[in-house]
Amino acid sequence: MARLLLALIFSLIAIGIVRAHRVPITILETAVAKGADGSPPAYAHSPGYGDGIDNWSVYIQALLSGGSAGGLATILHCDKFKTLFADTTRVKCLSDSGFFIHGEHFVGADWRENIFSNVISTHGLTNLLPASCTSKVNPNLCLFPEYLVQDVKTPLFLIESSFDQYQIANHVFRDVTPRWHDCTSDLTLCNSNEITTMKDFRNTFLSTFTNTVADSSSRIGYFVHTCYIHGHIFDKAFSTCSASVGHNVLDNKSIAQAVGDWYFDRSEFEHMDIFNDLPRNCSFTDWPTLLEMCMAHEKS
């Protein structure tokens, strides 16, 4: 489940080697005219001054982001990330599907607590958890965002589904039966009791989320929808193109538009879908049509 994306705006480098192949020689008849005359190139160089002589890393804007477990890690390290930059740098954090709930009064709470307690003990995290949390609650609860977010001081944006596919499939029941597995893998196979359990999860998620952001000390932006999915920023259909295909839109904005407006201080985006009480299938399998619609939407 773990996927971690650390994104620094202006400094994302991707290196790919496809395959070795021969490169034909190209002979220029007018090499001198093209500048290939053997003369040394010219440079303009300014060494800077003070500490800048040895430090040429200039960050104007930075965004720490992560999905799923990486989204949880983003919440945990957001404030520490902020300290790496000058006060003049715009620094914010984006958590995608990282709001794993404890849901104390919802079925499976002891199971979820056991999962996170094992993570803490396995990786020896007890002494690394925020004191702002461990001083108030059982340290075994201090990987749950509902006990962390309110103390994050750096601006934070949360992208979530109130019908989070991963949490519903894996964090509700300790023993996942074949029946529950089939239902959570294909909503059309769910019976009324199973849908009721999902709706109860949604209610618990929204209540927990709402109370958490209301008590937050930082500027929290959020986009909470009802699509049955876990993870968004790696899927163009759910982040950038959702407006063009007519789903996963809140306040007439796609996730990408909402995050952009929030990050660049054009508006504070705080919206959640409170009207749909059923999980929605927002998948889009016709990729050629999707991309065509997306390109047309971006040009409009």
N, C-alpha and C positions, 0 to 999 in steps of 0.2 A: 504494500500500500504506500510505501514511502516514496515520495518523489520530492526532490528539493531543487528549487530554482533560486539562485542568487543573481539578481539582475541589477547591474549598475548602469544607469542611463549614460550613454556615450562610451561605454567600455565593455561591450559584449563581443567576444571574439569567437568565431566558430571556424575550426580548421577541419577540412575533410579531404581525404585522399581516396579517389575513386578507383583508379587502376593505372598502371604504368602503360605508356604508349609512346610510339615514336613521334617526334615533332619534326616536320619537314623544314628544311632550310629555306628561308626567304631572302632572295637577293634584291637589294635596293639599287636601282639604276642611278638614283639621285641621293646617295647616302649623305653627302655633305649638306645638301639642302634640308635633309631631315634632322640635321644636327649630329649625325654619326661620323664626325670627322676626326675623332681621336682626341679632341681637346678636352681638358678637365672641366667638369661641371662647376657651376658657380653656386655658392651658398651664402645665405644671410644668417648670421648667428649672433644672438644676444645671450650672454651667460646668466642674466638675471642678477639679483643681488640678495644679500643676507642668506637666509635658509633656502631661498629659492634656487641658489646656484646648484645645490645637490638634490633638489626636489622638484621634479617637473610634472608631478601628478596633480592636476587641477580638476577638482570635482565641483561642478556647478549644481548638478542635480543628482540625486541618488534614490533608488527604490530597492528595498529588500523585499523579495517576494518568494512564496513557496506554496506548493499544493499538497493537500492531504497532511501527512505527518510533517512535510516541509512547511505547511501553513501554520501548524502548531509551533514548529521551531521558529518561524518568523515572529510569532507573538512573543515567545520566550526571549528572543535576542534583539528585539526591535530597539529598545532603549540603548543597549550596548552598541548596536550598529550606529546609532546617532552620534555617539561619542567619538567615532573615528573621523568625523568631519568637522570642518570649521563651522562656526555659528552662521556664517553667511550662506552655507550650502543648504539647498532645499532637500530635506531627508524625510522620507515617509516609508511606510511599510504596507504590504498587501498580503493578506492571508486568504488563500483559496481553499475552501472546504477543510479548514483546520479547526473549526469550532466543534470539537468532540464533546458531547455533553455528558455530565455525570447524571443529571436527572434523578436526584435523590429519591423522589417519590414515584418514579416511573419504573415499570417492570424491568428487571435486569440491572438495577443500580449496583448491587453487590458484585455482579459479574464484571461490569465496566470498571468498578474500582479495583477489582482484582487484576484486570488486564493492565491498567496503568501502574499499579503497585509493582507488578512484575517487571515492567519496563524500567521503573526507577531503581529497583534493586539489582537487576541484571547489569545495568550500565553505571551503577554507583553514582546516581544523580542527587542523592539526598542533600548533600552539602552544596550542590550547585543550583538548587532551586531558589527562586526569589524569596528573600527573607520577608518581604511584604506579604507573602502568602503563607509561608511556614509558621509565621508568628501568630497567625489567626486561625488556621485550620490544620487538620491532620496533613502532614507532608505528602502522604500518599495521594492526596487530592490535588496537589499542586502542579499537575500536568493538564488538568482540565481548564480550558480557557475561561470558564465561568468564574474561576477563582483567580484569574491572572489579568484579564483585560482591563479591569477597573483601575489597575495600578500602572498601566502602560501610559507613559507621558508623550511619547512620539506619535504624531498623527498616524492612524491605522485605518485601513479599509478592509472590510470583511465581505467576501463573496460566499454565499451559502445557499443551500436548498433546505427548506424545512422538511423535505422528504429525502434526506441524504441517503443515497442508495447504499453506500458502504456501511454506515452506522446501522441502518435498519436491518441489513442482511446479517451483520456480524456482532452487533453490540446490544441486541435486545434479549436474545435467549442464549444461555450458556451452551446448551446442546441444540445445535441446528438440525432439525429433522429434515428428511428428504422433501417433505411437504412444504416447509418454510423455504428451503433452498429453491424449489421450483417456483414458488410464488415470487420471491425476491429477484429471481432471474428473469421472470416473464410475468408482468402484471396481469395479463389476461388469464393466468392460471390461478389467481388469488380468489378465495372465497370471501364471504361477507365478514367473517370473524377476523381474517387476516387483514383485510382492508381497515377494519376498525382499529386493530393494533397499530397500523401505520398512521392512522389519523390521530391516535393517542400520542404517538411519537411526535407528530407535527405540533400538537398542542403543547407538549412539554418543551420541545425545542423553542418554539416562539416565546413561551413564557420565560424560559431561562435566558434566551438571547436578549429579549426586551429589558429584563431586569438588569442584566449585565451591562449593556451599553448605556442604560440610564444612569448607572452609578460610576461611569467611566470618568477618569480625570483628563483624558486626552480628547482630541477631535476625532471621533469615530464616524467613518462613513460606512455604509453597508448597502448591499444589494442581495435581498433574500427572496427567492422565488420558490415555485412549487414543482419544478421539473424534477423527475426522478433520475437523479444523476449525482455523481461524486467527482468533482474536478471540472474546471472550466477553462483556465487560461491556456491550456495546451490544445484546445479544440476551437478552431476558428468559428465553427457554426454556433458555438455557445457564447463566445466572447465578442468577436467583431461583427459577425454577420447575422446575429439573431434578429436584429431589426428588419433585415431584408426578407427574412422568411416568416415573419409574423409571429414569432413566439419568443418567450424568455425576454420580454421587454417590460421595464417598469418606468413609469413617468415618461413614456415615449422614448426611452433610451436603452441601447444595448449595454451590456456589461462594459465593453471597451469605452463607450461614450461616457458612462457614469464614472468610471475610474479616471478618465482623462479630465473631466470637469472637476472632480474632487482633487486630483493631484495638483493641477495648475490653478487651484483656488478660484475657478470660474463659478462654482457653486458647491454647496454642501449636500452631498447625495445621501439621503437616509430614507430608503424605501424598502418595503417588504410586501409581498403578496399575502394579504389577509383574507382574500375573498374566496380563493380556491381551496377547498378542504379535501381534495383528492389528489393523489400523485399523478402528474401529467407526463405522458410520453412525448418528449420534445426532440427525439432523435430525427435525423434527416439523412436518409441513405442515398438519395440521388445527388451525388457530389457534383457532377457537371452542371446540373441545373442550379444547385446551391451557389457555386462559384460565379456563375453567370449573373444570378440575382444579386449576389454580394457586390460584384464589380459595378453593376448598374446602380446599386444603392449608394456606393461610395462616390460615384461621379455626380449624383444628383444633389 
